[in-house]
Amino acid sequence: MERYVGIKPQVIKKAVSVSIEAHKSLGSRVSLKGRSPVALRRSSWPSLDLGLWTTGSSETAKPCLSERPRSTPKGSGLSKASARMWSPRSARHSWQDSYAFWMTEVTKATEKNKQIIFAGHSLGGPIAMYATVWFLEEYARSNKKQTSRPLCLTFASPLTTDLTFCHAIRREGWFDCFVHFVMKLDIVPRILLALHYSAAELLQEIPRFSNPHHKADKAKLALLFANVMKNASCVASHAACALTESKHTLFDTMSRFIKLSPYRPCGKYVFCTETDRLVVVKNPDAVLQMLFHSLQIGSDTELQDTAVASLKAHWRYKDTLRKSSDMYNVVCLENLPELPLSSDNTTDIGAALSDLNLCIPARLCLRAAGESEKHKADNQRSYARRMP
């Protein structure tokens, strides 16, 4: 894992643990395995919980909560919808209380030149991303203090960044700071590919599945799940047409009347399969296609069970990453234009694609994403050579 994303397995495991502890804490002071107790707070659902800790001795790593930084990072290109997630009405007062404490921890870490890791689970993921961008703006790009670059690790995070945000991250050279972990069955990382009014009711169901004994209304969940995936299909199809430069008259006509979600992946993604295999993908266009294609339903009879399993998977990141041992069972999809189209599982890449249920159309989309990225890189090199 360290080879592909630059992060040691023990760091990832500690980050997911801190994130989930922050998510579950209800304003009490907790002690994590003898480390200094830290006040953790949680707003009403949807919660905006963020674990922040610094590298160094494992005995001095401190988890804490932050809501949002003082201001939206300049030039970040946040869309209006994602900007609203920074300070929901239910969290404004708790943010004001926690901000001073959070800033104290950040200041201490930078003065000791420690690397800061922002970690968020579920809807804490976007806040971890924005906090990381704020830190990069405030410290890494300024002359305030020379410090190690931060890392942002999210688990089960929904998409809340648009293409403008993603372009800004790449332009600044910050792409490698963001690593997102996604369970193959988890609906939450896909949920905002649907419009907010389509996803709102399903979001309300998610907290109940933190209780392993919760009895779900399978029929209701199946309808909500299918609606989200139908919207995701429209987004993925539109993106695939753009990648392949396909001129589909019917789709072009429909796209004038159908409003699509603006959210897109940003950073590196690690897909966790049911066989405890970790699949690393760095191409954001490929990630978008994988988010859709890896969660397909074989038949209508599977829909209800899959919908329930999807919400249960949202709470299993800690156990899944712990079971993956030292995270040696890792595959990185790097040479996308050469991905195999056959179902040959004798190679690591072939087995990984099969684990993610990526059929031939899905693999063709990944190839197209790789070709598009290669074409852009060739254009940039050609332009650079022409510059005086």
C-alpha positions in Angstrom: 0.0 0.0 0.0 2.8 2.4 0.9 4.2 1.9 -2.6 1.0 3.1 -4.4 -0.4 5.8 -2.1 2.6 6.7 0.0 1.0 5.8 3.3 2.0 3.1 5.7 -0.7 0.5 6.6 -0.6 1.3 10.3 -1.3 5.0 9.5 -4.4 4.0 7.5 -5.7 1.7 10.3 -5.2 4.4 12.9 -6.8 7.0 10.7 -10.0 5.0 10.2 -10.1 4.2 13.9 -9.8 7.9 14.9 -12.5 8.9 12.3 -15.0 6.4 13.6 -14.3 7.3 17.2 -15.0 10.9 16.3 -18.2 9.9 14.6 -19.5 7.9 17.5 -18.5 10.3 20.3 -21.3 12.3 21.9 -19.6 15.2 23.5 -17.9 13.1 26.2 -14.2 12.9 26.9 -12.7 9.6 25.8 -9.3 8.0 26.1 -8.0 6.0 23.2 -5.6 3.2 24.4 -3.9 5.4 27.0 -3.5 8.5 24.8 -4.4 11.9 26.1 -8.2 12.3 26.3 -9.6 14.9 23.9 -13.0 16.4 23.8 -15.0 15.1 20.8 -18.3 16.5 19.7 -20.9 15.4 17.3 -23.6 17.5 15.6 -27.0 16.1 14.7 -27.1 13.8 11.7 -25.8 14.3 9.1 -22.8 14.7 11.3 -19.6 16.5 10.2 -17.0 14.7 12.2 -13.3 15.0 11.6 -10.4 13.2 13.1 -7.2 15.1 13.2 -3.9 13.7 14.4 -0.3 14.2 13.9 2.5 11.7 13.1 5.1 10.9 15.6 5.0 8.6 18.6 1.9 6.5 18.7 1.5 7.4 22.4 1.2 11.1 21.6 -1.1 10.9 18.6 -4.2 12.9 19.5 -7.6 12.6 17.8 -9.8 15.6 17.8 -12.8 17.1 16.1 -13.1 20.1 13.9 -16.0 21.5 12.0 -14.8 23.9 9.2 -11.9 26.2 8.8 -12.5 30.0 9.2 -13.0 30.6 5.5 -13.4 28.8 2.2 -9.9 28.4 0.6 -9.3 31.0 -2.1 -9.5 29.7 -5.7 -10.8 26.3 -4.6 -13.8 26.4 -6.9 -16.3 25.0 -4.4 -19.7 24.6 -5.8 -22.6 26.2 -3.8 -24.0 22.9 -2.6 -20.7 21.7 -1.2 -20.0 25.1 0.4 -23.3 24.8 2.3 -22.0 21.6 3.9 -19.3 23.6 5.7 -21.6 25.2 8.2 -25.1 23.7 8.5 -27.3 25.5 10.9 -27.1 22.6 13.4 -23.3 22.8 13.6 -22.6 26.5 13.7 -22.4 26.9 17.4 -20.4 23.7 18.0 -17.9 24.8 15.3 -17.3 28.1 17.1 -16.6 26.2 20.3 -14.2 23.7 18.7 -12.4 26.0 16.3 -10.0 27.5 18.9 -9.1 24.0 20.2 -8.5 22.7 16.7 -6.3 25.7 15.8 -4.2 25.1 18.9 -3.6 21.5 17.9 -2.6 22.5 14.3 -0.3 25.3 15.6 1.5 22.9 17.9 2.0 20.3 15.2 3.4 22.8 12.7 5.7 24.3 15.2 7.2 20.8 15.8 7.2 20.2 12.0 5.0 17.1 12.3 2.9 15.9 9.4 -0.8 16.4 10.0 -3.3 13.9 8.9 -7.0 14.9 8.4 -9.3 11.9 8.5 -13.0 11.7 8.1 -15.6 9.0 8.0 -18.9 9.4 6.0 -20.0 13.0 5.9 -16.9 13.9 7.9 -14.9 13.1 4.7 -15.7 16.3 2.8 -14.8 18.4 5.9 -11.5 16.6 6.1 -10.9 17.5 2.4 -11.7 21.1 2.9 -9.6 21.3 6.1 -6.7 19.9 4.2 -7.1 22.5 1.4 -7.3 25.2 4.1 -4.1 24.0 5.7 -2.3 23.8 2.3 -3.4 27.4 1.6 -2.5 28.7 5.1 0.8 26.9 5.7 2.2 24.9 2.8 1.9 27.6 0.2 2.7 30.5 2.5 5.8 31.7 4.2 4.4 31.2 7.7 6.1 28.0 8.5 7.9 25.3 6.5 6.0 22.2 7.3 5.4 18.7 6.0 2.6 18.4 3.6 -0.7 17.1 5.1 -2.6 14.0 4.2 -6.3 13.6 3.9 -7.7 10.1 4.4 -11.5 9.6 4.0 -13.6 6.6 4.5 -17.1 6.2 2.9 -17.0 9.8 1.9 -19.7 11.1 -0.5 -18.6 13.2 -3.5 -18.8 16.9 -2.8 -16.2 18.3 -5.2 -16.9 19.4 -8.7 -14.7 19.6 -11.8 -13.5 23.1 -10.9 -12.3 22.0 -7.5 -10.6 19.0 -9.0 -8.8 21.1 -11.6 -7.6 23.5 -8.8 -6.2 20.6 -6.8 -4.2 19.3 -9.8 -3.1 22.8 -10.7 -1.6 23.4 -7.3 0.1 20.0 -7.2 -1.9 18.8 -4.2 -3.5 15.7 -5.9 -1.4 13.2 -4.0 -2.5 14.6 -0.6 -6.0 13.1 -0.9 -6.7 9.3 -0.6 -10.3 8.0 -0.4 -11.3 4.5 0.7 -14.5 3.0 -0.7 -16.2 -0.3 0.1 -17.4 -2.0 -3.1 -21.0 -2.2 -1.7 -21.2 1.1 0.1 -23.9 3.4 -1.5 -22.7 6.6 0.3 -19.7 7.4 -1.9 -22.2 7.2 -4.8 -25.2 8.9 -3.1 -24.6 12.5 -4.3 -24.4 11.3 -7.9 -28.1 11.6 -7.4 -29.7 15.0 -6.9 -30.1 16.0 -3.3 -33.9 15.5 -3.1 -33.4 11.9 -4.4 -30.7 11.1 -1.9 -32.1 12.8 1.2 -34.4 10.0 2.3 -31.7 7.4 1.9 -29.3 9.5 3.9 -31.8 9.4 6.8 -31.7 5.6 6.8 -27.9 5.4 7.2 -27.5 6.1 11.0 -29.8 3.3 11.9 -27.5 0.7 10.3 -24.8 1.5 12.9 -26.9 -0.8 15.1 -26.2 -4.4 13.9 -29.7 -5.4 15.2 -31.6 -2.9 13.1 -34.5 -4.4 11.1 -34.7 -2.6 7.8 -37.7 -2.1 5.5 -36.2 -3.9 2.5 -38.8 -2.8 0.0 -38.4 0.9 0.9 -34.6 0.7 0.8 -34.7 -1.1 -2.6 -36.7 1.8 -4.1 -34.3 4.4 -2.7 -31.3 2.5 -3.7 -32.5 2.0 -7.3 -33.3 5.7 -7.6 -29.8 6.7 -6.6 -28.2 4.2 -9.0 -30.5 5.3 -11.8 -29.2 8.8 -11.4 -25.6 7.5 -11.1 -26.2 5.7 -14.4 -27.0 9.0 -16.1 -23.9 10.7 -14.8 -21.6 7.8 -15.8 -23.2 7.5 -19.2 -22.8 11.2 -19.9 -19.1 11.0 -18.8 -18.5 7.9 -20.9 -19.9 9.6 -24.0 -17.5 12.6 -23.4 -14.5 10.2 -22.9 -15.2 8.3 -26.1 -16.3 11.5 -28.0 -19.5 9.6 -28.9 -22.2 11.7 -30.6 -25.4 10.1 -29.2 -28.3 12.2 -30.5 -30.9 10.9 -28.1 -28.7 11.3 -25.1 -27.7 14.9 -26.2 -31.4 15.7 -26.5 -32.3 14.2 -23.1 -29.4 15.9 -21.3 -31.0 19.3 -22.1 -33.9 18.3 -19.8 -32.2 16.1 -17.2 -30.2 17.9 -14.6 -27.1 15.9 -13.6 -25.2 15.9 -10.4 -22.1 18.2 -10.6 -20.0 16.2 -8.2 -16.9 14.3 -9.3 -14.0 12.3 -7.7 -10.9 14.1 -6.7 -7.7 12.4 -5.5 -6.6 8.8 -5.3 -9.2 6.1 -4.6 -8.8 2.7 -2.9 -11.6 0.3 -3.6 -12.1 -2.4 -0.9 -13.5 -5.7 -2.4 -15.3 -8.5 -0.7 -12.1 -10.7 -0.9 -10.1 -8.1 1.1 -8.3 -7.0 -2.0 -7.5 -3.2 -2.3 -7.6 -1.7 -5.7 -5.9 1.7 -6.2 -7.1 4.0 -8.9 -5.6 7.5 -9.6 -7.5 8.5 -12.7 -10.7 10.5 -11.6 -12.6 9.6 -14.8 -11.9 5.9 -14.2 -13.0 6.3 -10.6 -16.3 7.7 -11.6 -17.0 4.8 -13.9 -15.9 2.3 -11.2 -18.2 3.9 -8.6 -21.2 3.1 -10.9 -20.2 -0.2 -12.6 -18.9 -1.9 -9.4 -22.3 -1.7 -7.7 -24.5 -3.2 -10.4 -27.4 -5.6 -9.6 -27.5 -8.9 -11.4 -31.3 -9.2 -11.1 -34.3 -7.6 -9.5 -34.4 -10.4 -6.9 -31.1 -9.3 -5.6 -32.1 -5.6 -5.3 -33.5 -5.7 -1.8 -30.7 -7.7 -0.3 -28.1 -5.5 -2.0 -29.7 -2.3 -0.8 -29.5 -3.6 2.8 -26.0 -4.9 2.4 -24.9 -1.5 1.0 -26.0 0.4 4.1 -24.4 -2.2 6.4 -21.1 -1.9 4.5 -21.0 1.8 5.3 -20.1 0.9 8.9 -17.6 -1.8 8.3 -14.5 0.1 7.1 -12.6 -0.4 10.4 -13.1 -4.2 10.4 -12.4 -4.5 6.7 -9.1 -2.7 6.8 -8.1 -4.5 9.9 -8.8 -7.9 8.2 -6.7 -6.9 5.2 -3.6 -7.7 7.4 -0.7 -5.5 6.4 -2.4 -4.5 3.1 -0.1 -6.5 0.8 -3.0 -7.7 -1.3 -3.0 -4.4 -3.3 -3.4 -3.9 -7.1 -2.9 -0.5 -8.8 -4.7 0.1 -12.1 -2.0 2.2 -13.7 -1.8 1.3 -17.4 -5.6 1.8 -18.1 -5.4 1.7 -22.0 -4.0 -1.8 -21.7 -6.5 -3.3 -19.3 -7.6 -6.8 -20.2 -11.1 -7.2 -21.6 -11.3 -10.9 -21.0 -12.4 -12.5 -17.8 -9.0 -14.1 -17.2 -8.4 -14.2 -13.4 -4.9 -15.6 -13.5 -3.3 -12.2 -13.2 -3.7 -9.8 -10.2 -5.3 -7.1 -12.4 -7.7 -9.6 -14.0 -8.7 -10.9 -10.6 -9.1 -7.3 -9.2 -11.4 -6.3 -12.1 -13.5 -9.5 -11.6 -13.7 -8.7 -7.8 -15.2 -5.4 -8.7 -17.7 -6.9 -11.2 -16.3 -4.8 -14.0 -17.8 -6.2 -17.2 -16.5 -5.5 -20.8 -18.4 -2.1 -21.2 -17.0 -1.0 -17.8 -13.5 -2.0 -18.9 -13.9 -0.1 -22.2 -14.8 3.0 -20.2 -11.7 2.6 -18.1 -9.6 2.2 -21.2 -11.1 5.4 -22.6 -10.3 7.2 -19.4 -6.7 6.1 -19.7 -6.5 7.2 -23.3 -8.0 10.6 -22.4 -5.5 11.1 -19.7 -2.6 10.1 -22.0 -3.9 12.5 -24.7 -4.0 15.4 -22.2 -0.5 14.7 -21.0 0.8 14.6 -24.6 -0.8 17.9 -25.3 0.8 19.5 -22.2 4.2 18.2 -23.2 3.7 19.5 -26.7 2.6 22.9 -25.4 5.6 23.1 -23.0 8.0 22.4 -25.8 6.6 25.3 -27.8 6.9 27.7 -24.9 9.9 30.1 -25.2 
